[in-house]
Amino acid sequence: MATILPTPPKVGMVSLGCPKALVDSERILTKLRADGYAMSPDYAGADVVLVNTCGFLDSAKEESLEAIGEAIAENGRVIVTGCMGNEADVIRARFPDVLAVTGPHQYEDVVGAVHVAAPMPPSAYLDLVPERDLKLTPRHYSYLKISEGCNHRCSFCIIPSIRGDLVSRRPDAILREAEKLVAGGTRELLVISQDTSAYGLDLKHAAWPLKGGGEIRAHMTDLARELGRLGAWVRLHYVYPYPHVDRVIPLMAEGLVLPYLDIPFQHAAPSVLKAMKRPANEARVLERIRGWREICPDIAIRSTFVVGFPGETEADFQYLMDWLEQAQLDRVGAFRFEPVQGAAANDLPGAVPEDVKEERYARLMELTARISAEKLATKVGRTLDVIIDAVDVETGGATGRSQADAPEIDGEVHLRDAGHLAQGDIVAVEIEDADEHDLFGVPRA
């Protein structure tokens, strides 16, 4: 008689927030999959639903609460984790029926809560440990988290109170994970943390032996160099412009690391940067950007800025606009200042009216859209390497990204006559047109 194996419980996941939270979700699902759980793509098929929340801004908290409410309404059996998990009292006051609430990167706690809510049926025949981690991103790109926490105390940010001070991973462990990802089909590694430039500071930049000989220091430059030797695109995110960042630019010129830096400048006016408790060396930064472009002319620099910070005057905002005109950043995102419970900035004088925030935001986005359009126009007629994200076989079109574009936050390259391509292909594309944010082209024969 054949043995009938028990059906494993199914887990659904709603993952909100930044790529760092997405990595947390992947780790949780990987551990659950290793424990034998199956994954459900919808509420109806799930025995329990995990909601990985974001708690960075009040608007993000409200989005998290809405997601929890939807999960409860659609399924009823909900476990909450993530950054807003530190506010368990708020969550339980609004949703007393949640099964459990855990904080950020508390992997064992949330997995344990799943074991209680939807226990695995015992079976001596099931071995469901996956060869590789489960992913919530497409197969061809992966986020690679190199540290947790942050040592900065920016007045608008509560991340250190949620995730703690900087804790770096060992460089050899990061490389092993990266090697597995590349072996599993990853063509692009997106390096993330709260402060990528500070990587290894808590480890005193000590060195660890490498498999096959040699060693590697726990340092951003050394790690970037070794990652670049794996054969995948390597993209650096959340890079603070510390002096040693200059030593990464030659790696970009050599082709080891993508010519792309994601630097959270936040503002440029000295008085606003001081109120934000961030370094106020905007003139020196402009000099360094010019130097970076001399070494690596194709370097793309993206950043985010906050408008309407308490005390920001019209002169401060105009200073930022003038600075952006000089910096000519390739990709820019902006946020209207929003008070976050627990942030020191909430107590600063000089609150900016909402209509003024909105007007400044619109002006900044208009300026940066013009700069982006002008910069993209210079790429028309060039041939660029593009990684393919999606292919529409019926229309023969495809969507991809150049080396200057990170997934979901930057622009895209739209291709014609590309139905023969596959997701994850890296192809040479002749650029035929451009708009404010995207490029248009055709694969070269």
N, C-alpha and C positions, 0 to 999 in steps of 0.2 A: 504494500500500500504506500502511495506517495505521501510524503510529509507536507502538510499545508503550513506554510510559514505565516506568522501573524502579520497583519498590515501595520506598518509603523505609523505613529502619529504624524500629522502634517503641521508645519509651522509657517505662518505668513509673516512677512516683514514689511513695515513701512519705515523707510529711512529718510530722515530730514536733515537739513543743515549742510555743512561743508564736506569736502572730500575726506577730512580726517574722521568725521563721523561715519562716512561711508566705509572706510577701512575698518572701523569698529564693528559695523554691521557684518562685513565680510568675515571677520574673525569669529563673531558669535555664530553665524550660520555654518561656518566650517566646523566649529566644535560640535554643534548640534548634529550636523551631517555625520561627523565621525562617531557620534553616539547612536547613530542609526535612524535619526529623524528624517522624514521626507519634507520637501519644500512645497508650499502651496502658492500659486500665482494670484489667488484671489481670496476674498474673505470667506466665501461659501465653503471652500474645501479645507479650510484650516481648523485644526483642533484648538489652536491658540495663536494669537496675533501679537507680535512684538512691534512696539512703536519706539523707534530710536529718535529722541527729541532733540531740538536745538533750543538753547536758552541764552543766546548771545544778545539779542535785542528783544524788546517787549513785543514787537510785531512777530518775531520768530516764535516767541513763547505762545502767542495767541494762535499761530499756525499749528504749533504742536498740540495745543489743547483741542483745536478743531479736529486734528487728525485722530487724537485719542477718542473724541466723541464719535467720530464716524466709525472707527473700528469697533467701539462698543455697540453702536447701533446696528452695524452690519454683521457682527460676529458674537459679541458679548463676552468673550474670554480674552482679556487684554493684559499684557505685561508691558510696563513702561520702563525705558532705560534712557541713557544719554544725558546730555548736559542739564536738561530741566529736571532730571531725576533728583537733583539736589534740593528741589522744592517739592518734596513729596507731600507736604501738608497742603500746598495749593492744589496739586493734582487730585489728592484724595477728597478734598473739600468739594471739588466740582464733579469728580467721578468716583464716588465711594465704592463702586463695584470693580475697580481695577484689581487684578489678582496680586500684583507685586509692583514695586517701584524701586529701581536701582539707579545709581549714579553713572557718570561717564567712565568708560573703559574698565568697568567692573564685570569682566567677562564671566568669571566663575559664578558670580551672584546671579546674573541673568540666566545663565545656563541652568543653574540649580533651580531657579524659579520655574523654568520650563519643565524640568524633570518632575516637579511637584504638580504642576498644572495639567500636564499631559504625559504621564509616565509611560516609558517604553514597555511593551509586553515582553516578557522574558523569552529568549530563544537562543539555543546553542548553535544555530545554523547561520546567523546573520553576521556578516563582516562588512560593514559599510564605511570603513575609513577611506576617505577619498585620497587619491594619489597627490592631489594638489588642493590648495585652498579653494573654496567656492568664491566666485566673483559676482559682484553686482554691476560691474562694468562690462562692456564688450570684451571678447577674448583678446583683441589686438592691443589694448592699452590697459595699464594697471597703475593704481596709486601705490606708492611705496613710502610708508610712514617711517621716518628715521628717529623721531623723538616725540615725547609727550611734554606738555606744560610749557611754561615761559617764565623767564626771569624779569621781564619788563613789568613796569607798573604804570602803564598808560592810563590816564585819568578817565578815559571813556570806556575802558575794557574790563570785563570781569573774568576773563579766561583764567588767569592765575588762581582766582578763588574757586573756580570750578575744576580745573585740571591740574592745579599745583605748579610748582617750579619745574624748570627744565630737567627732564630725565631722558638721556640719550640711550639709544640701543647700541649694542656692540657692533662695530663695523663689519666684522666677519659674519655675524648673523644677518645683517642687512644684505650683504653680498650673496649669501646662500639663498635667501628669499628671492632676490633678484634673478639669480641663476635659474631657480625653479620656474619663475614666471616666464622668463625668456624661453626656456625649454618647453613650456606649455603653450607657446604661441604669442606671447606678448611682444609687440613690436615697438612699444613706446612706454617708458617708465616715467611716471610723474612723481617727482620727489616732493614730499609734503611734510610739514611739521608746523608748529606755531612760530618757530624762528629757525629757519634752516641754516642761517649763517652762524648761529651759536652752537650748532651741533658739535658734541664732544667736549664742550667746555666743562661740564660736570664730571667728565671722565679724565680731565686734565690732558686731553688729547693723547692719551696713552695708545700704544700700538698693540695689535693682536696678530698672531700668526695666521697666514693664509693657507688654505688647502693647496698642496702642491709646491709650497715653499714661499719664502718672502713674508712680509708683514704689511699691515695697513694701520695708519693712525686713525683715531676717531676725530677726523677733521673734515670739514666740508670739501676742501680742495682735493684731498686724497681720495675721499669717497667718490666724488664726481669723476675723477680720473679712472678709478677702477670700474665704476659702473659703465663708463663710456667704452670700455674694452669688451663689453658683453655683446656688442653688435646691435643693440636696440637704440632707438632715440632716447635721450635722457633730457628731461625738461625740469628745470629748477623753479619751485614755487616758494613764496613767503621768504624771500631773501632780504634781510636787512642790510643796508649798504655799509657794512663794516669794512675797514681797510683791506682785509684779506680777500674780499670779493674780487678785487682787481686781479688776483692770481687765477681766477676761474676763466677770465676772458680769453687768455691764450688757448685754453682747452677748447673753447668754442671756435676759435680761428682754426684749430687743428682738426675740427670735426668730431672730437670725442664727446662733446656736450652740445646740445642744440643752442644756437645763438638766440637765447631767450632768457630774460630775467623778469620775474614777477616780484616787484619791490613795493611794499605798502608804504608809500611816502606820507599819505594822509593829508598833508597840507604843505605849504611853502612859507607862509608868513611867519617870521620869527616869534611874534607874540603869541600866535595861535599854537605853534609847535611847543612853546614853553608851557602854555596852559594844558596842552595834551600830555606833557611830560615826555616829549620825544626830542631827539637831537635836532637842534636848530642850525644846521650847516648847509642850507639850501644852495648857497653860492658855490661851495666846494663840490657839492653833488653835481652841479652843472658842468664843472670842470672835469669831473671824473667821467660823466656820460660822454663828453666830447672825446676823452681819452679812450674810452671803451670802443667808440665808433671808429676811431683811427686804427685800433688793433683788429676789430671785427666789424667791418662796415655793415654787414647784414644783421647785426644784433637787433632784436625786437625787445622793447622794454614796455611792460604793462604795469599799471599801478591803479590804486584806488585812492579816492579823496573824500573827505567829509566836509560838507558845506553847512553853514549855519551853526558851527560850534559856539558854545557860550562865549560871548565877548568878541566874536568875529565882527569886525567893522567892515564897511564898504571898502575902505582902503586895504584892509587885510585881504578881502576877496579879490580885489583888483590886483594885488601883489601876486596872488596865486594864479590868476589868469595870465599875467605877464610872464610868470615863471613857466607856465605850461607852453606859452608861445615860444619861449627860448628852448625848453627841454625837448619839444617835438616828440613826445612819447607816442609809441605806436598804438597802444591799446589803453583805454582809460575807462574805469568804472567810478561811479560816485554814489554817495549816500547822503541823504539829509540827516543831520544829527538827530538822534533819538535817545532820550534818557533811558538808561537801563538800571533797574533796581540793583543797588549795591555799588554803582560806579561813582567815583569821586567827582566826576564832571557834573553830576546832578546838582551839586552845591555851589558851582561856580556862578558868579554874577554875570549879567549881560545876556540873558536869554534872547535868542533871535526869533522874531515872530515867524509863524509858519508860512505866511505869504511871502516873506522875504527869503526864507529858505528855498521855497519853490521857485522863485524868480532866479535866484543865484544858481540853483541846480540846472534850470533850463539853459541859462547862459553858458554854464560850464560844458554841458553836453553838446550844445551847438558848436562851441569852439573846438572841442575834441573830435567831433564828427567831421568838421572841416579839415582838421589836421590829418585825421585818418584817411579821408578821401584823397587828399593830396599825396600822402605817402603811398597809398595803394595804387594810385594812378602811375607812379614811377615803375611799378612792377609789370605793367602791360607791355607785352613783347618779350618778356623774359621767360626762361624755362625754370620752373621751381619743382623741387621734390614735394610730393603730396601723399599723405597717408589716407587711405580710403576708409571712411566710416560707414557708408551705406551705398548700395547699388540698386537701381530700379531697372530690372531687366526689360520690362515692358516698354519703357520710354527710352532706354539706352542711356539714361543719365546716371550720375553718381555724385555723392557729396563727400568731400574730404577736407583736410586741413593742411596748410603749409607748416613749415617749421616755426613760423611766427604765431601760430594759433593753437592755444590749448583747448581741449574739448569743453563745450558748454559755456565757456566764458568769453571766448574770442570769436573771430570771424570764421568763415568757411570758404572753401573753394568748390564751386559748382561746375561739374564737368558734363560735356556732351560727348556723344560717341564713345561711351565708357561702359556699355553693358557687358563687355567681356571681362571686366575687372571683378575682384572679390574683396570683401571686407578685410582690411589689414594689409592689402597690397601697398607698397610704396612705389610710386611711379613718377616719371618726369612729365610735367604738364606745361604746355605752352599757354601763357596767360593772354587772353584776348580782350578782357574788359574788366572793369572794377566799379564798385560804387562806394558808399561811405564805410562799409564794413566788410564786404565780401569780394572775392575774386571769381572770375569766370574763365574757363579755359577748356582745352582738349588734350587728351593724352598724346604724347608724341609716339609716332609709330616706331 
